[in-house]
Amino acid sequence: MLRRSFTRPMSIALGAGTALSAFGVATPAGATVDCGAGVTVDATEAAIRAAITAEETLICVNPGTIDMSTTGVDASAEPFVVLGADLTLIALGEVVFDGNGEAANAIVSHGSSDQNLSVDGFTFSDFHTIDENDPAIVSLLGSTGQLTVLNSTFTDNVGYSAVMGWVEGGRSPSVVVDKSVFENNIEVSVQIWGKSDVGVTDSTFSNNSIGSQIWVDYWADDPLVLIAGNYFGNNSSENYVAFVANSDGTALIANNTFANNSNSDPSEAVVLEFEGNQDPIIAFNTFVNNTSVGGDPGDIMIEYNTDATLLGNIWISDAAVSLGKYDDTDTTAHYIDAGGNFSTTNESAYLDDPSSSSNVAESALDLSAPADNGGPTWTAALGAGSVAIDAVSPSVAADVLGQSFDVDQRGDDRVGNIDAGAFEFGELAATGVDATGIALTGGVLGAAGVALVARRRRKA
C-alpha cells in the first residue's frame, strides 16, 4: 500500500517523478523491464489468459490490438480476471485493449490480502461500463495492496469508471495513476475511484463528459490523497470537474492546471470539492475560465469541519466567486490564506493575507492560454510582467508544506521567491536527472532526505 513517509504537517517534496516515491514506495519497473523473470506474449486474448491462468506475475505484451469483444480470438467479452495473485502487465510497444463497444472491463483483479495489480503503457479504448455494480475498465478489488496505472491512455470509453480500487471483504487497495491520459470519455461516473490512499500525478484529463475525474470515497482510516502535476482541460461535468474527497482524509492538491472546464450542476463545486472533516492543502495551482452552467458555486467548495489551506494559487474567472462554502453560515468550514494567492473575483472574505489579492485584473496576471510548455502536461505560462511572479517566499512554502518546494508542474526549478500558479516564469538553462537517474518531467516526488536535481532554470 502507499506507506506514509510523513507526518502532519504534510512533509512531501514536490516536483518531478511519480506519486509512488512521494509516499515512500519504490517506482515499479517500466516498459524496458527485463522480462526474463516473467513471460512475453503476443497481444491476443488467448495468450494473456493462458499466462494469467498459469499465475505468471510479470507478463510483457508485444505490440498489437486485443479485441475484448465476442469477435475476439476466444469469442468472449469477459475481462481478464486475476484471483488472489500479484500481476504486472507491461506493454512492449503500442498495445491496445479494444472493447469494440461491447466489453465492459479489461482487467479485474480480486485480492485476498495484499495483492498488487500494475499496468504500464497500454491504451484502453471503446469499453462500455454502464452498470455501477460493474468494476472499472482496470480494477483491483478487496486487497490491501496497490493498483498502479502508468503511462496508459483511456480514450473513447462510455460508462461507469476507468480505474477503480474497491472494497471487498473489508479490504480496499490504494490507487496510483502516473503519466497517463484520460480523453474523450463520456457518461463515465468517475474516471478514477478509490476508497483508500490515492495518488494521481503528471496526467492529462481532457475533453471528457463525465460525473467527475477523481473521487475518493474513504474506507481506510485517515487516507492520503495526492493530486499533482496534472492538466484538466475542456471537461464537462455533472458534478465536480476534477476531484471530490468524501470526509476524514488529508489531501494535497498542488502544481495542477484547471482550464476551460464546465459544471452543469449549480449546487456543486466546479473543480474541487471537500465534503467534511478535511484538511486539504491547495498550493500553486492555476484555475482558468472554469464555469458553472446556471450558477456560481466557485472553483472550490468546502463543507463542515474543514480547514482548506490556500497557498500561491491563481484564479481567473468570469463567475461571481472562485471560492465557496456549501453553507455560508457554517463556522466550522474555513479557508486559511497562507499567502501569494491571486483572484480576478472578489475573495476578500477568504483571501486576507497581505500578499494575496482579490479583484486582480486579468491583464495584470499576464497568463497565456494552456499549451505545451515542456513537461508531461500542459500549463498556462506567466508573462514577464505578471504580478504573480515572486509571490511566495521559499520559507513560507516550506512552512506550509513541511518541506522545500523546488519545482513547478513541468519539473522546472522554482528559483528564488516562488511564482504563484503551476508555472514558474524563467528561461531554460540546463537539464538534469533525479537521484535514481530518471529524467525529471513534473509532478510529485521524493521522500524526505532523497537528493533531487530538477531541470535548472533562472529568472529573466
C-alpha positions in Angstrom: 0.0 0.0 0.0 1.0 3.7 -0.1 3.2 3.9 3.0 3.2 7.1 4.9 6.5 8.8 4.6 5.5 11.9 6.5 3.5 13.2 9.5 1.4 16.3 10.0 2.2 18.9 8.8 2.5 17.2 5.5 6.1 16.6 4.5 6.3 15.9 0.8 8.8 17.0 -1.7 7.0 18.3 -4.8 8.5 18.1 -8.3 9.3 15.5 -10.9 8.7 11.8 -10.7 5.8 9.7 -9.7 3.3 9.6 -6.9 4.8 6.4 -5.6 8.0 7.9 -4.3 6.2 10.7 -2.6 4.5 8.0 -0.5 7.8 6.1 0.2 7.0 3.4 -2.4 9.5 2.2 -4.9 8.7 3.0 -8.5 7.6 -0.1 -10.4 9.5 -1.4 -13.4 8.9 0.4 -16.7 8.5 -0.9 -20.2 12.2 -1.5 -20.5 12.0 -4.2 -17.8 13.9 -7.4 -18.3 11.2 -9.9 -18.9 13.4 -12.8 -18.1 11.7 -13.1 -14.7 8.3 -13.4 -16.4 6.8 -14.3 -19.8 6.5 -12.4 -23.1 3.3 -13.0 -25.0 1.6 -11.7 -28.2 -1.3 -9.3 -27.9 -4.0 -11.9 -28.0 -6.7 -12.8 -25.6 -5.7 -16.5 -25.6 -2.0 -15.8 -24.8 -2.8 -13.4 -22.0 -5.5 -15.6 -20.4 -3.1 -18.5 -20.6 -0.4 -16.6 -18.8 -2.8 -15.3 -16.1 -4.1 -18.9 -15.6 -0.5 -20.1 -15.2 -0.2 -17.4 -12.4 2.6 -15.5 -14.1 3.3 -12.4 -12.0 5.0 -10.5 -14.8 3.6 -10.5 -18.3 5.2 -8.5 -21.1 2.9 -8.0 -24.1 4.2 -7.5 -27.7 2.6 -4.7 -29.8 -0.8 -5.3 -31.2 -4.6 -4.9 -30.6 -6.5 -7.1 -28.2 -10.2 -7.5 -29.2 -12.1 -7.8 -25.9 -15.5 -8.3 -27.6 -17.2 -11.5 -28.8 -15.5 -11.1 -32.2 -12.1 -11.6 -30.5 -9.9 -14.7 -30.6 -11.8 -16.6 -27.9 -15.2 -15.2 -28.6 -15.5 -13.8 -25.1 -16.3 -10.3 -23.9 -15.3 -11.2 -20.4 -12.4 -9.4 -18.8 -9.1 -10.9 -17.8 -9.7 -12.0 -14.2 -6.9 -12.3 -11.6 -7.7 -14.2 -8.4 -5.6 -13.7 -5.3 -2.3 -13.1 -7.0 0.1 -10.2 -7.9 0.2 -9.2 -11.6 2.3 -6.7 -13.6 1.4 -6.2 -17.2 3.9 -4.3 -19.4 3.4 -3.1 -22.9 6.4 -3.6 -25.1 5.3 -1.0 -27.7 1.8 0.0 -28.7 -0.7 -2.3 -27.2 -4.4 -1.5 -27.4 -7.2 -3.2 -25.4 -10.3 -2.7 -27.7 -13.7 -3.1 -26.0 -15.2 -2.8 -29.5 -18.3 -1.1 -28.0 -19.2 -4.3 -26.2 -16.8 -5.3 -23.4 -17.3 -3.6 -20.0 -14.0 -4.3 -18.4 -10.4 -5.2 -19.4 -8.6 -6.4 -16.3 -10.3 -7.2 -12.9 -8.2 -8.5 -10.0 -9.8 -9.8 -6.9 -7.3 -9.8 -4.0 -7.4 -11.9 -0.8 -5.0 -9.8 1.2 -2.1 -7.7 -0.1 -2.2 -8.4 -3.8 -1.0 -5.8 -6.3 -2.0 -5.0 -9.8 0.1 -2.9 -12.1 -0.4 -1.9 -15.8 2.1 0.1 -17.8 2.0 1.5 -21.3 -1.5 0.3 -22.6 -4.3 2.0 -24.4 -7.9 1.2 -23.3 -10.5 2.2 -25.9 -14.2 1.8 -26.7 -15.2 0.0 -23.4 -18.8 0.3 -22.3 -19.0 0.0 -18.5 -22.6 1.2 -17.8 -23.6 -0.6 -14.6 -22.5 0.9 -11.3 -22.1 -2.6 -9.9 -19.6 -3.5 -12.5 -15.9 -3.0 -11.8 -14.0 -0.4 -13.8 -12.0 -1.0 -17.0 -9.0 -1.7 -14.8 -9.9 -2.7 -11.2 -8.3 -4.1 -8.1 -10.9 -5.2 -5.5 -10.6 -6.5 -2.0 -6.9 -6.0 -1.4 -4.7 -4.0 1.0 -2.2 -3.8 -1.8 -1.8 -1.2 -4.6 -3.4 -0.7 -8.0 -0.8 1.2 -10.2 -1.6 2.6 -13.7 1.4 4.1 -15.5 1.9 5.6 -19.0 -1.5 4.5 -20.1 -4.3 6.0 -22.1 -8.1 5.7 -21.7 -10.0 7.1 -24.7 -13.4 6.9 -26.3 -14.9 4.9 -23.5 -18.5 5.0 -22.3 -19.6 4.0 -18.8 -19.1 4.0 -15.1 -15.4 4.1 -14.3 -11.9 3.7 -15.8 -9.7 2.9 -12.8 -11.0 1.6 -9.5 -9.6 0.4 -6.2 -12.7 -1.0 -4.4 -13.7 -2.7 -1.2 -14.3 -6.4 -0.9 -14.2 -8.4 2.3 -13.4 -5.3 4.3 -10.2 -4.6 2.3 -9.5 -1.7 -0.1 -6.4 -1.1 -2.1 -4.5 2.2 -2.6 -4.5 3.6 -6.2 -1.7 5.3 -8.0 -2.0 6.8 -11.5 1.0 8.4 -13.1 1.8 9.9 -16.6 -1.5 8.7 -18.1 -4.1 10.3 -20.3 -7.9 10.3 -20.0 -9.6 11.8 -23.0 -12.9 11.8 -25.0 -14.6 9.6 -22.5 -18.4 10.1 -22.0 -21.1 9.2 -19.5 -18.4 8.0 -17.1 -19.4 8.5 -13.4 -15.8 8.7 -12.2 -12.6 8.2 -14.1 -10.5 7.2 -11.0 -12.2 5.9 -8.0 -10.6 4.9 -4.7 -11.5 4.1 -1.1 -8.1 4.4 0.4 -4.9 6.3 -0.4 -4.9 7.8 -3.9 -2.1 9.5 -5.8 -2.7 11.0 -9.3 0.3 12.7 -10.9 1.6 14.0 -14.3 -1.6 13.0 -16.1 -3.9 14.7 -18.5 -7.7 14.8 -18.3 -9.2 16.5 -21.4 -12.4 16.6 -23.4 -14.3 14.3 -21.1 -18.0 14.5 -20.4 -18.4 12.7 -17.1 -19.6 12.9 -13.5 -16.1 13.7 -12.1 -12.5 12.8 -12.8 -11.3 11.6 -9.4 -13.5 10.5 -6.4 -12.1 9.4 -3.1 -14.8 7.6 -1.1 -13.0 7.0 2.2 -12.9 3.5 3.7 -9.5 3.4 5.3 -8.7 5.5 8.4 -7.3 8.9 7.6 -6.2 8.2 4.0 -3.8 10.4 2.0 -4.7 12.0 -1.3 -2.1 13.5 -3.6 -3.1 15.2 -6.9 -0.2 17.0 -8.5 1.4 17.8 -11.9 -1.9 17.3 -13.8 -3.7 19.1 -16.5 -7.6 19.2 -16.5 -8.8 20.9 -19.6 -12.1 21.3 -21.5 -14.0 18.7 -19.5 -17.8 19.0 -18.9 -19.1 17.5 -15.7 -22.4 16.7 -14.0 -20.8 17.2 -10.5 -17.2 18.2 -9.9 -14.8 18.6 -12.8 -11.7 17.4 -11.0 -11.9 15.9 -7.6 -14.1 15.2 -4.6 -12.9 13.9 -1.2 -15.6 12.4 1.0 -14.6 13.1 4.6 -11.9 12.2 7.1 -8.8 12.4 5.0 -5.8 14.6 4.2 -5.3 15.9 0.7 -2.5 17.8 -1.1 -3.6 19.4 -4.4 -0.5 21.1 -6.0 1.1 22.1 -9.3 -2.0 21.5 -11.4 -3.7 23.4 -14.2 -7.5 23.5 -14.4 -8.7 25.3 -17.6 -11.9 25.8 -19.5 -13.9 23.2 -17.6 -17.7 23.4 -17.0 -20.1 22.0 -14.5 -23.8 21.6 -15.2 -24.9 21.4 -11.5 -25.0 24.9 -10.0 -25.2 23.5 -6.5 -21.8 21.7 -6.7 -18.2 22.9 -6.9 -16.9 23.4 -10.4 -13.4 21.9 -9.8 -12.6 20.7 -6.3 -14.9 19.7 -3.5 -14.1 18.6 0.1 -17.2 17.3 1.8 -16.3 17.2 5.5 -13.7 16.7 8.2 -10.9 17.5 5.8 -7.6 19.5 6.0 -6.6 19.9 2.3 -3.6 21.9 1.2 -4.3 23.6 -2.2 -1.0 25.1 -3.4 0.5 26.6 -6.6 -2.4 25.6 -8.9 -3.7 27.6 -11.9 -7.5 27.9 -12.4 -8.6 29.5 -15.7 -12.1 30.1 -17.0 -13.9 27.3 -15.3 -17.6 27.8 -15.3 -20.9 26.5 -13.9 -24.0 26.5 -16.0 -26.8 28.2 -14.2 -24.9 29.2 -11.0 -21.7 30.5 -9.4 -20.7 27.9 -6.8 -16.9 28.5 -7.2 -14.0 26.5 -8.4 -13.5 25.2 -4.8 -16.3 24.3 -2.3 -15.8 23.1 1.3 -18.2 21.7 3.9 -18.3 21.3 7.7 -15.2 20.8 9.9 -12.8 21.6 7.0 -9.7 23.8 7.1 -8.6 24.4 3.5 -5.2 26.0 3.2 -4.6 28.1 0.1 -1.0 29.0 -1.0 0.2 30.5 -4.2 -2.8 29.9 -6.4 -4.2 31.8 -9.4 -7.9 32.1 -10.3 -9.1 33.7 -13.5 -12.9 33.6 -13.7 -15.9 35.3 -15.2 -18.0 33.9 -12.4 -19.0 35.9 -9.3 -16.8 33.8 -7.0 -13.9 31.3 -7.1 -14.2 30.0 -3.5 -17.3 29.0 -1.7 -18.9 27.0 1.2 -22.0 24.8 1.0 -23.3 26.8 3.9 -22.1 30.3 4.2 -23.1 30.4 7.8 -21.0 27.3 8.8 -18.4 28.5 11.2 -16.6 25.1 11.1 -15.6 25.4 7.4 -12.6 27.7 6.9 -10.3 28.9 4.2 -6.8 29.6 5.5 -5.0 32.1 3.3 -1.3 31.2 3.6 -0.4 33.9 1.1 0.5 34.6 -2.5 -3.0 33.9 -3.9 -4.4 36.0 -6.8 -8.1 36.0 -8.0 -9.9 38.1 -10.5 -13.0 37.6 -8.4 -13.8 39.2 -5.1 -12.5 36.8 -2.5 -11.8 39.3 0.3 -13.8 37.2 2.7 -11.3 34.4 2.4 -8.1 35.9 1.0 -6.9 38.1 3.8 -3.1 37.6 3.8 -1.3 40.9 2.8 0.5 39.1 0.0 -2.8 37.9 -1.6 -5.1 39.9 -3.9 -8.7 39.9 -5.0 -10.3 41.6 -7.9 -7.0 41.4 -9.8 -7.2 42.5 -13.5 -6.7 39.5 -15.8 -4.2 41.6 -17.8 -2.1 42.1 -14.6 -1.7 38.3 -14.3 -0.4 38.1 -17.9 -1.3 34.4 -18.2 -1.2 32.7 -21.6 -3.6 30.1 -22.8 -2.7 26.5 -21.8 -0.2 24.9 -24.1 2.7 22.5 -24.3 5.4 24.5 -22.4 7.5 21.4 -21.7 7.0 18.7 -19.1 4.4 15.9 -19.4 1.3 18.1 -19.1 0.0 21.4 -20.5 0.5 24.6 -18.5 -0.6 28.2 -18.7 2.6 30.3 -18.8 3.2 33.6 -16.9 4.3 36.6 -18.8 7.3 38.7 -17.8 5.1 41.4 -16.3 2.8 39.2 -14.2 2.0 40.3 -10.7 2.1 36.6 -9.7 5.9 36.4 -10.1 7.8 36.1 -6.8 4.6 35.8 -4.9 5.7 33.4 -2.1 8.9 33.2 -0.2 10.6 29.7 0.0 10.4 29.8 3.8 6.6 30.3 3.8 6.2 27.4 1.3 8.4 25.1 3.3 6.5 26.0 6.5 3.1 25.2 4.9 4.2 22.1 3.0 6.7 20.8 5.5 9.5 20.7 3.0 11.1 22.9 0.4 9.1 23.5 -2.8 11.6 23.3 -5.7 9.8 22.7 -9.0 6.7 23.6 -11.0 4.2 21.5 -12.9 6.7 20.9 -15.7 9.6 19.8 -13.4 11.3 23.2 -13.9 13.1 24.8 -11.0 11.3 27.2 -8.7 14.1 29.9 -8.4 14.3 32.4 -5.5 10.9 33.6 -4.4 8.2 31.3 -5.9 5.7 32.4 -8.5 2.0 31.8 -7.9 0.3 29.2 -10.1 1.7 26.0 -11.6 4.1 27.7 -13.9 7.4 29.3 -12.8 8.5 32.1 -15.1 12.1 31.9 -16.4 14.4 30.7 -19.1 15.6 27.2 -19.5 19.3 27.0 -18.6 20.1 23.3 -18.2 18.7 19.9 -17.6 19.2 17.1 -15.1 18.0 13.9 -13.6 16.9 12.8 -10.2 18.9 10.7 -7.7 17.9 7.5 -9.5 18.9 8.7 -12.9 15.3 9.0 -14.2 14.7 12.1 -16.2 12.6 14.7 -14.4 9.3 15.6 -16.0 7.0 17.2 -13.4 4.5 16.0 -10.8 5.3 14.7 -7.4 8.3 13.0 -6.0 10.7 12.1 -3.3 10.5 11.1 0.3 12.4 13.4 2.7 16.2 13.0 2.5 16.4 11.9 -1.1 18.7 14.0 -3.2 16.8 15.5 -6.2 18.0 17.5 -9.2 15.5 19.2 -11.5 15.9 21.0 -14.7 17.7 24.2 -13.8 16.0 27.4 -14.6 16.9 31.1 -14.0 14.6 34.0 -13.9 15.0 36.6 -16.6 
